[in-house]
Amino acid sequence: MQQHSFKRILIIATRQIGDTLITTPLIQRTKEIWPEAQIDFLGFEHAKDILHGNPYLHQIIGTSQKPTLQEYLKILQKIFFQYDLAIITQPSDRSYMFGLFAASKRVGVAHPGKEDHGWKKWITQYQVPIDYFQQHVITEKLRLLTPFQKNTNKPTDFLKNNPPEIFVTPPISVHLPIEIADISKDAIVVHPTPLNAYKRWPTANWAGLIEHLSRLEIPVIISGANTLSDHALNTEIIASLSESAAQTVTNMTGKLTLSELGTLLKHAKAYIGVDTAITHLAAACNTPTIALFGPTPPSNFGPWPNGFRGKQPYLIRASSQTQQHVTILQGGQDCVPCRKAGCDDHANSPSACLNELSLERVLTALNTTLKFT
């Protein structure tokens, strides 16, 4: 696999918004290795706006989460051997299938063990095994470029010796809606709504947090997706507030594009959120960020502190840990982090580690954060 032969490269990430955002260091590094190459991206339609204005991409190709046969054929027709290299950042059958038909050379991530020895292993020239506990996902993606590092005749890990600064690239800034434009620089953004319920922090704690910010006369902007569950949760939080605290809140649930949300976060005084894509976006925007983690290992999926050098910003477990502008809080149970879908291991399961993560600990972290803003 010679570097100079790659003129068109396709990066594939058919997963959610956060999984798309964390490919941006890979996109940037790919452009650094092949500055003259055309780099395209293939991912989910609903997630691609997180790449809005990315300076290293030529084209973004969207696909639905559950394509029809006709949609599959249309995408395959568009990408069919149009590329010299396919970089497959997810281990799914769909991602590998797109890679198979897009390029003659392919690298990809894969589950260690049995799956690696099947057809996915056969069609790739290089694979990076997933480690859900000890390897950060950004490191995992960057390791896909190991065979292509310069000045060597064999694969070398450029993250080992004199590692570069690594940045996650947020979407470009845009104009903010008028209702938040004037308060954005004084506000704290809170994001209570994860994709799945097992990553939730209790509603009463969010209400207590907002009451505290109200007493400090700090305006609060609540964000969330335009879904029934996000609207319901954020409405419930606001309804439980005192009248004076409710007046300090601007509810922007479902009202912001990802570019607008990124712009808001670039302005905001601080951000507090659960383990979700928007927490990664806050970190990418260099916003002072407090992330509430439950079952997920921060060592695998903690929000990347922009400019960090090396493979691993975080410990797998710590009551509180801070890297640059990002603070991660975890529950104190012996099972943390279990990497299950909550205590009952399903999407709507409770998570004791989050239910027992006290408001007082979050306020302590917030007080420390605000001293440096």
Secondary structure, DSSP 8 states (H G I E B T S, - for coil): --GGG-SEEEEEE-S-HHHHHTTHHHHHHHHHHSTTSEEEEEEETTTGGGGTT-TT-SEEEEE-SS--HHHHHHHHHHHTT-EEEEEE-S-SHHHHHHHHHHEEEEEEEE-TTGGGGSHHHHH-SEEEE--TTTS-HHHHHHGGGGGG-SS-SS---TTTSS--EE-----------HHHHTTTTT-EEEE---SSGGG---HHHHHHHHHHHHHTT--EEE---SSHHHHHHHHHHHHTS-HHHHTTEEE-TTT--HHHHHHHHHH-SEEEEESSHHHHHHHHTT--EEEEESSS-HHHH----TTEESS--S-S--SEEEETTEEEEE---TT-S--SSTTTTSTT---HHHHTS-HHHHHHHHHHHHTT-
